[in-house]
Amino acid sequence: QVQLVESGGGLVTPGGSLRLSCAASGRIFSIYVMGWYRQAPGKQREFVARITNRGSTNYADSVQGRFTISRDSAKNTVYLQMSRLKPDDTAVYYCNYKGPSGESWGQGTQVTVTS
């Protein structure tokens, strides 16, 4: 029942920054985990970052120190601030929600890091 709408993807040069947004609608429970995943061509989908309703965060080693996940509970929105972007960050980024109502995925947004 939860719908996710992502935005913020695009083209950026190496070393640049982007902020991805994931707006959730529907029945949002007080207990949840939301995260970002990415998938590059020929690669398996990989975990990027997650945040719980308690505010606990976790990051993949590849993005640690460069990416920051946050949320605005009042707006039911999760963000992924990406800094010092590298070409290897190029992928389709997906927002994910897990809660008592089930699991939902966003449509994905393309992030391309190239000069």
C-alpha positions in Angstrom: 0.0 0.0 0.0 3.0 2.2 0.3 4.0 4.0 -2.9 7.4 5.5 -3.4 8.3 8.3 -5.8 12.0 9.1 -6.4 13.6 12.1 -7.8 16.9 13.8 -8.1 18.8 11.6 -10.4 20.8 12.9 -13.3 24.2 13.6 -14.8 27.1 14.8 -12.7 30.8 15.1 -13.1 33.2 13.2 -10.8 33.6 14.8 -7.5 30.2 16.4 -7.8 27.1 16.0 -5.6 23.5 15.0 -6.0 20.6 14.6 -3.6 18.1 11.9 -4.2 14.6 12.1 -2.7 12.1 9.3 -2.0 8.6 10.4 -1.1 6.4 7.8 0.5 2.7 7.8 0.5 0.0 5.5 1.7 -0.1 3.7 5.1 3.2 4.4 6.8 3.7 2.6 10.0 5.7 3.8 12.9 8.1 0.9 12.5 9.9 0.8 9.2 13.2 0.5 7.4 13.9 2.5 4.3 16.9 2.2 2.2 18.6 2.9 -1.1 19.9 0.3 -3.4 21.6 0.6 -6.8 22.2 -1.6 -9.8 24.7 -1.0 -12.5 24.6 -2.7 -15.9 25.8 -6.3 -15.6 25.9 -6.0 -11.8 23.7 -7.4 -9.1 21.6 -5.0 -7.1 23.6 -3.8 -4.1 22.8 -2.2 -0.8 23.8 1.4 -0.5 22.3 2.8 2.7 19.4 2.4 5.1 17.7 4.2 7.9 15.2 2.9 10.5 12.4 4.7 12.2 14.7 5.1 15.2 17.1 7.0 13.0 19.8 4.3 12.9 21.7 4.3 9.7 23.9 1.9 7.9 26.1 2.3 4.8 27.9 0.2 2.3 31.6 0.4 2.6 31.8 1.8 -0.9 29.9 4.9 0.0 30.8 5.3 3.6 31.9 8.9 4.3 30.5 10.2 1.0 26.8 9.5 1.2 24.4 10.4 3.9 20.9 9.0 4.3 18.3 11.0 6.2 14.6 11.3 6.6 11.9 13.8 7.3 9.3 11.9 9.1 6.7 14.7 8.9 7.0 14.6 5.1 7.5 10.8 4.8 10.5 11.5 2.7 13.9 9.9 2.7 17.0 11.5 1.2 20.3 10.3 0.0 22.9 13.1 -0.2 25.7 11.9 -2.4 29.0 13.7 -2.4 32.4 13.2 -4.0 30.7 11.1 -6.6 32.8 8.6 -8.6 32.1 7.0 -12.0 31.6 3.7 -10.1 28.6 5.3 -8.5 26.8 5.2 -11.9 23.7 3.1 -11.5 20.0 3.1 -11.2 19.1 3.9 -7.7 16.1 2.4 -6.0 14.3 3.4 -2.9 13.0 0.6 -0.7 10.5 0.5 2.1 10.0 -2.4 4.6 7.3 -2.3 7.2 4.5 -4.3 8.7 2.4 -3.6 5.6 5.0 -5.2 3.4 7.7 -4.1 1.0 7.7 -1.4 -1.7 10.1 -0.2 -4.3 10.4 3.0 -6.1 10.6 3.2 -9.9 14.4 3.9 -9.9 16.3 7.0 -10.9 19.4 7.0 -13.0 22.6 8.5 -11.7 25.4 8.9 -14.1 28.8 10.2 -13.1 31.0 11.0 -16.0 33.2 13.8 -17.3 
